[in-house]
Amino acid sequence: MEISQNPQANPAGPGAAAPDSATAGGNFGQSDYMTFLRMLTVQMQNQDPLNPMSSSDFAVQLATFSGVEQQTQTNQLLQSMLGRMGLADLGSWVGMEVLSDKGARFDGTPVALDPALPPEAERGLILIRNAAGSIVETIEVAPGTRDIVWDGRTLTGTEAPHGPYHFTLETYRGGELLDARSVGAYQRVTEARRGEDGIELVLAGGARVDSVAVMGLRRPADG
């Protein structure tokens, strides 16, 4: 028996006030981890005794939740730091490379990607799509690989037209598709400015990304 539960739902009911963000962020790890353990316990108690779930499946679920929990906590920390920063602080980001899963613009320069396979995945496949949504190239990803560079070549071996592209990582175990999610790409920051919804970064090629959507920051290899 599979139990589906939304960990972000308000346990006090739809009419109750939701906890403030500081409290929710601080209690995320412990409360949701215990919720997940309770869900596993319910699964064990209600599974079909003639067709029980294997211990390896339980281990996969626990590993998956642990990975998501760590990524969520990292994102919350980055957002908290960015929320306290102003334009003067972000000015030091100009010339740096930021990691975002909002896609990247190819201008003839190779695009650095950061795929992260979950622990239960045996292989991954990056799908590179153009602005029209068509797949122009695919890249195999082995477990443990974090740095992938797309050189701009397409499935036919020719250079892709300059423009925006989006990157999706499909993960597999055996022949089963486990998940499909956006892949982060590194792009250089050319400007930091204040927009209507907060501070935004202007990237090489003219694309803009909200500062809270930044997943990582690094110095360029040629910097």
Beta strands, then each sheet from edge to edge (+ up, - down):
strand 1: 97-100
strand 2: 104-106
strand 3: 111-114
strand 4: 123-129
strand 5: 135-141
strand 6: 148-150
strand 7: 163-173
strand 8: 176-182
strand 9: 184-195
strand 10: 198-203
strand 11: 208-210
strand 12: 216-218
sheet 1: 6+ 3- 9+ 1- 12+
sheet 2: 2+ 7- 4+ 5-
sheet 3: 2+ 7- 8+
sheet 4: 6+ 3- 9+ 10- 11+
end
